[in-house]
């Protein structure tokens, strides 16, 4: 069997490509402006190397904050246009406010407008090419799924929604077919005997094995998988792809071999990482409390007008190693909100006051928790601490729920920047998948990514 693989870009490759080409296009725009003698705001030469590097840093940082490198959003022109305008506006504003590193303002202020428009147009041109070329079907990664029919529904739905370039073309049932076999109608099924021919005919790029019981794979399929492996064809296991594309641990697909899925990050025991992580916590916590003191007069006025009652409240939460502690927050609900018993906070919850809703959506209600961080009960980044009542309830229903308590809880975390506020058991399952991913892959780079995404969450007003 001769098979010519199609060209496709991995997720990491596309994200790197977007960043590199953004910089190339921005610098090209500056070079183009310098072809006109009248433009003198920023010159494209080695004497302005610091100013050019600063511009590139601003583009990458604010592009990340305003989601220019979110592949789902980058595949849509309308969303991309909005994010480019917001990013460029912020970049130019910060660039003008750092005159020590960036060029001094030109005498003719119209040059700033040219500078602003050049960046927008150059980025739009590149992103238009990206959407119509890289995001076109010719670069799709075409996947053939091999697994048990009865278990692939959730997996297929999750992967289809994760990456616009990741296309599951069909599947092959790896189990013995019987008259009572469950049929999956959401995807085209190919016959096991046509496995190798399907690879060639459908121009498959990769085989994804989603078998939860390797002993149940029929001999015919197993033989073809071995043959493909020997020929260097790319075959991957579903949990690898699930984590790579969705950035969460697929605990709903984990059985008795759970220990295979949780090789927790070495950073959890790395003394140097722990030291810098704690130092980061303390610095950010002090800065956060300082900002809180500056905002306190406005918060007091808002609390007086739209949130009558005590400003603060404390509540018991479960911390590291399942030890309880008292969390400090700004009150967002009416006084005695739980007089009828403990229950989940719901969308449009009537117990939340008008000012309390603003505090939640802006995350200002979390400011007092910087005190918990300084005390060492919490970290800036980690799984959100839950109440003992809900922990007891969820740990009985969701497998591995208590695993999230092996590190300190945090003000923000991987779950908080990737999903909305949890108000049900299903939401808690999704959050746990993200929390376990963070614990498993914890690193300085991931912490930095969460920090940037948290800014996006606040700026886009995505909150509780």
C-alpha positions in Angstrom: 0.0 0.0 0.0 1.4 3.3 -1.1 0.0 6.3 0.7 0.8 9.9 0.1 0.1 11.9 3.2 -1.5 15.3 2.9 0.0 18.4 4.2 -1.4 19.7 7.6 -0.3 21.8 10.5 -0.3 20.7 14.1 -1.9 22.9 16.7 1.4 24.1 18.1 2.7 24.7 14.5 -0.3 26.9 13.7 0.1 28.9 16.9 3.8 29.5 16.2 3.0 30.3 12.6 0.4 32.9 13.6 2.8 34.6 16.0 5.8 34.6 13.6 3.8 35.9 10.7 2.1 38.6 12.8 5.6 39.9 13.7 6.7 39.6 10.1 3.7 41.5 8.8 4.0 44.3 11.4 7.7 44.8 10.7 6.9 44.8 7.0 4.3 47.5 7.5 6.9 49.6 9.4 9.4 49.1 6.6 6.8 50.1 4.0 6.0 53.3 5.9 9.7 54.1 5.9 9.7 54.2 2.1 7.9 57.5 2.4 10.4 60.3 3.5 7.6 62.2 5.3 7.1 59.4 7.8 9.6 59.7 10.7 7.9 58.4 13.8 9.8 55.0 13.8 12.6 54.2 11.5 13.3 50.6 10.4 17.0 50.4 11.2 19.4 49.0 13.8 19.4 52.3 15.7 15.8 51.6 16.6 16.3 48.0 17.5 14.9 48.5 21.1 11.8 50.2 19.9 11.2 47.5 17.3 11.6 44.7 19.8 9.3 46.5 22.2 6.7 46.8 19.4 7.0 43.0 18.7 6.7 42.2 22.4 3.5 44.3 22.7 2.0 42.7 19.6 2.6 39.1 21.0 1.5 39.9 24.6 -1.6 41.8 23.8 -2.4 39.5 20.9 -2.4 36.6 23.4 -4.6 38.6 25.9 -7.1 39.5 23.2 -7.2 36.0 21.8 -5.6 36.4 18.4 -3.9 33.0 18.9 -7.1 31.1 19.9 -7.4 28.8 16.9 -11.2 28.6 17.0 -11.4 32.4 16.9 -8.6 32.7 14.4 -10.5 30.6 11.9 -13.4 33.2 11.8 -12.8 36.5 9.9 -15.3 38.6 11.9 -13.9 37.6 15.3 -10.4 38.0 14.0 -11.1 41.5 12.7 -12.5 42.5 16.1 -9.6 41.1 18.0 -7.1 42.7 15.6 -8.6 46.2 16.1 -8.7 45.8 19.9 -5.1 44.4 20.0 -3.7 47.1 17.7 -5.5 49.9 19.7 -4.0 48.6 22.9 -0.5 48.1 21.4 -0.4 51.6 20.0 -1.7 53.1 23.2 0.9 51.4 25.3 3.6 52.2 22.7 2.8 55.9 23.0 2.9 55.7 26.8 6.4 54.2 27.0 8.4 57.0 25.3 11.7 56.0 27.1 11.8 52.8 25.1 9.6 53.8 22.1 10.2 56.7 19.8 9.2 60.2 20.8 5.9 61.5 19.4 6.2 63.1 16.0 5.4 66.7 15.3 2.8 65.7 12.8 0.3 63.6 14.9 -1.2 62.2 11.7 1.8 59.8 11.5 0.4 58.0 14.5 -2.7 57.3 12.6 -0.6 56.0 9.7 1.3 53.8 12.1 -2.0 52.5 13.6 -3.7 51.8 10.3 -0.5 50.1 8.9 -0.5 47.6 11.7 -4.2 46.8 11.4 -4.1 46.4 7.6 -0.9 44.2 7.7 -2.4 41.9 10.3 -5.7 41.7 8.5 -4.0 40.9 5.2 -2.1 38.0 6.8 -5.1 36.7 8.7 -7.2 36.8 5.5 -4.6 34.6 3.8 -4.4 32.3 6.9 -8.2 31.7 7.0 -8.5 31.1 3.3 -5.3 29.0 2.9 -4.2 27.3 6.1 -7.8 26.9 7.4 -9.0 25.5 4.0 -9.9 21.7 3.6 -6.6 21.0 1.8 -4.8 21.4 5.1 -7.2 19.5 7.3 -5.9 16.6 9.3 -8.0 13.7 8.3 -8.5 11.2 11.1 -9.8 7.6 11.1 -11.1 6.4 14.4 -10.7 2.8 15.6 -12.6 1.8 18.7 -15.7 0.4 20.3 -18.8 1.9 18.8 -20.6 2.1 22.1 -18.0 4.4 23.6 -17.0 6.8 20.9 -20.0 9.2 20.9 -18.6 11.5 23.6 -15.1 11.4 22.3 -16.1 12.3 18.7 -18.3 15.2 19.9 -15.5 16.6 22.1 -12.8 16.3 19.4 -14.9 17.8 16.6 -15.5 20.9 18.7 -11.8 21.3 19.7 -9.9 22.2 16.5 -11.3 23.5 13.1 -8.6 21.6 11.2 -9.1 18.2 13.0 -11.6 16.2 11.0 -12.7 12.7 12.0 -13.7 11.2 8.6 -15.1 7.9 9.9 -14.5 5.0 12.2 -13.8 1.3 12.2 -15.4 -0.9 14.9 -12.7 -2.8 16.7 -15.1 -5.2 18.3 -16.7 -8.3 17.0 -19.9 -7.3 15.3 -23.1 -9.1 16.4 -26.7 -8.7 15.6 -27.1 -6.8 18.8 -24.2 -4.4 18.4 -24.8 -0.8 19.1 -24.6 1.3 15.9 -23.2 4.8 16.0 -25.0 6.9 13.4 -23.1 10.2 13.9 -20.1 9.1 11.8 -19.5 7.1 8.6 -18.5 3.5 9.4 -16.0 1.6 7.3 -15.6 -2.2 7.3 -12.7 -3.7 9.2 -11.6 -5.7 6.2 -11.2 -2.5 4.2 -9.0 -0.9 6.8 -5.9 -0.4 4.7 -7.8 0.6 1.6 -9.8 3.2 3.6 -6.5 4.8 4.7 -5.5 5.3 1.1 -8.9 6.1 -0.5 -9.8 8.7 2.2 -6.3 10.2 2.4 -6.2 9.6 6.1 -3.4 11.5 8.0 -3.6 9.7 11.3 -5.3 6.7 13.0 -6.8 7.4 16.4 -7.2 4.3 18.6 -10.0 4.7 21.1 -10.2 1.2 22.4 -10.9 1.1 26.2 -10.1 -2.7 26.2 -7.2 -3.6 24.1 -8.0 -7.3 24.5 -11.3 -6.8 22.7 -9.7 -5.6 19.4 -10.4 -8.1 16.8 -7.4 -9.9 15.2 -8.0 -8.4 11.7 -7.9 -4.8 13.0 -4.9 -5.5 15.3 -2.9 -7.0 12.4 -3.5 -4.0 10.2 -2.6 -1.6 13.1 0.7 -3.5 13.5 1.3 -3.3 9.7 0.7 0.4 9.6 3.0 1.0 12.6 5.8 -0.9 10.9 5.4 1.3 7.9 5.8 4.4 9.9 2.1 5.5 9.7 1.0 7.8 12.5 -1.1 6.0 15.1 -2.0 7.7 18.3 -3.9 6.8 21.5 -7.1 8.7 22.2 -6.0 10.1 25.6 -2.9 11.7 24.1 -5.0 13.5 21.5 -7.8 14.4 23.9 -5.3 16.1 26.2 -3.4 17.8 23.4 -6.5 19.3 21.7 -8.8 19.9 24.7 -6.1 20.6 27.3 -8.0 18.5 29.9 -7.7 15.0 31.3 -10.4 12.6 29.9 -11.4 11.1 33.3 -14.7 9.9 31.9 -12.7 7.4 29.8 -10.4 6.3 32.6 -11.0 2.9 34.1 -8.9 0.6 36.3 -5.7 1.7 34.7 -6.1 5.2 36.2 -2.5 5.4 37.3 -1.4 5.5 33.7 -3.1 8.8 33.1 -1.8 10.8 36.1 2.0 11.0 35.8 1.8 14.3 37.7 4.2 17.1 36.8 7.7 17.0 38.2 7.1 20.7 39.1 4.9 19.5 42.0 8.1 18.3 43.7 10.6 20.7 42.1 12.0 22.9 44.9 13.1 25.7 42.6 9.7 25.8 40.9 7.9 25.8 44.3 10.1 28.7 45.5 9.4 30.9 42.4 5.8 29.9 42.5 5.5 31.1 46.2 7.5 34.2 45.4 5.1 35.0 42.6 2.2 34.4 45.0 3.5 36.9 47.6 4.4 39.6 45.1 1.1 39.5 43.2 -0.9 39.2 46.5 0.7 42.4 47.9 0.1 44.2 44.6 -3.5 42.9 44.6 -4.2 44.1 48.1 -2.7 47.5 47.3 -5.0 47.8 44.3 -7.9 46.7 46.5 -7.1 49.5 48.9 -7.2 52.0 46.1 -10.5 50.7 44.9 -12.0 50.4 48.4 -13.8 53.8 48.5 -15.6 53.0 45.2 -16.5 49.5 46.4 -17.8 51.0 49.7 -20.1 53.3 47.8 -21.3 50.5 45.5 -21.9 48.3 48.5 -23.9 51.0 50.2 -26.1 51.7 47.2 -26.6 48.2 45.6 -25.5 45.6 48.2 -26.7 46.8 51.6 -25.2 44.9 54.4 -21.7 43.7 55.5 -18.9 44.3 52.9 -17.0 41.1 53.7 -17.9 37.5 54.4 -16.0 34.4 55.2 -16.8 30.8 54.3 -15.2 27.4 54.9 -13.5 25.9 51.9 -11.4 22.8 51.3 -7.7 23.4 50.8 -4.5 21.4 50.1 -4.6 17.8 51.4 -8.3 18.3 52.1 -7.7 20.7 55.1 -10.5 23.2 55.6 -9.8 27.0 55.8 -11.8 30.2 55.9 -11.9 32.1 52.6 -12.3 35.9 52.7 -14.4 37.5 49.9 -16.5 40.6 49.2 -20.2 39.7 49.8 -22.1 39.4 46.5 -25.4 37.8 47.8 -28.1 39.1 50.0 -27.7 38.6 53.7 -28.7 35.1 54.9 -28.7 33.9 51.3 -28.6 30.3 52.4 -31.3 30.3 55.1 -33.1 27.7 53.1 -30.1 25.4 52.8 -26.9 25.1 50.7 -27.4 25.1 46.9 -25.5 25.8 43.7 -25.3 29.4 42.5 -27.3 29.5 39.2 -27.4 31.8 36.2 -29.5 34.9 37.1 -29.5 33.8 40.7 -32.0 36.0 42.6 -29.8 35.9 45.7 -27.1 37.9 43.9 -27.4 41.6 44.4 -27.1 44.1 41.6 -23.7 45.4 42.8 -22.7 41.8 43.7 -23.2 40.8 40.1 -20.8 43.5 39.0 -18.3 42.3 41.6 -18.5 38.7 40.3 -18.3 39.5 36.7 -15.3 41.8 37.2 -13.7 39.4 39.7 -13.3 42.2 42.2 -15.0 40.0 44.8 -11.9 37.9 44.8 -9.5 40.7 46.0 -9.7 39.8 49.7 -8.5 36.3 48.9 -5.0 37.8 48.4 -4.9 37.7 52.2 -5.5 33.9 52.1 -2.6 33.8 49.6 -0.2 35.6 51.9 -1.2 33.3 54.7 -0.2 30.3 52.5 -3.7 28.8 52.4 -4.1 29.6 48.7 -2.0 30.3 45.7 -2.6 32.7 42.8 -2.9 29.8 40.4 -4.6 26.5 41.2 -7.9 24.7 41.4 -10.7 26.9 42.8 -11.4 25.9 46.5 -14.8 24.3 46.9 -17.1 24.1 50.0 -17.0 20.9 52.1 -20.7 20.2 51.4 -20.1 20.2 47.6 -16.8 18.3 47.9 -18.5 15.5 49.8 -21.3 15.4 47.3 -19.1 15.5 44.2 -16.4 13.1 45.5 -19.1 10.4 45.7 -20.2 10.9 42.1 -17.1 12.0 40.2 -14.1 9.7 40.2 -10.7 11.3 41.3 -12.4 14.5 42.5 -10.3 14.6 45.7 -7.1 14.5 43.5 -7.5 18.2 42.9 -6.6 18.8 46.6 -3.0 17.6 46.2 -1.9 21.2 45.5 -3.0 24.5 47.0 -6.3 26.0 45.6 -6.0 29.2 43.6 -7.6 32.5 42.8 -7.5 31.6 39.2 -6.7 28.4 37.4 -6.8 26.4 34.2 -10.4 25.6 34.7 -11.4 29.2 35.3 -9.9 30.5 32.1 -11.2 27.6 29.9 -14.8 27.2 31.1 -17.5 29.2 32.7 -18.7 29.2 36.3 -19.8 25.7 37.4 -23.3 25.3 38.7 -24.0 21.6 38.3 -22.3 18.2 38.6 -21.6 18.1 34.8 -19.9 21.5 35.1 -17.9 20.2 38.0 -16.7 17.2 36.0 -15.5 19.6 33.2 -13.7 21.8 35.7 -12.1 18.7 37.3 -10.8 17.6 33.9 -9.1 21.0 33.5 -7.8 21.0 37.1 -6.2 17.6 36.6 -4.6 18.7 33.4 -3.0 21.6 35.3 -1.8 19.4 38.1 -0.4 16.9 35.5 1.3 19.5 33.3 2.1 22.2 35.9 5.0 24.5 34.8 6.2 28.1 34.7 5.0 28.3 31.1 1.5 27.0 31.9 1.3 29.4 34.9 2.2 32.3 32.5 -0.4 31.2 30.0 -3.1 31.1 32.8 -2.0 34.6 33.9 -2.5 36.0 30.4 -5.8 34.1 29.9 -7.0 35.5 33.2 -6.5 39.0 31.9 -8.5 38.0 28.8 -11.3 36.7 31.1 -11.5 39.9 33.0 -11.2 42.2 30.0 -13.9 40.3 28.1 -16.1 40.4 31.3 -16.4 36.6 31.4 -17.2 35.8 35.0 -19.4 34.2 37.5 
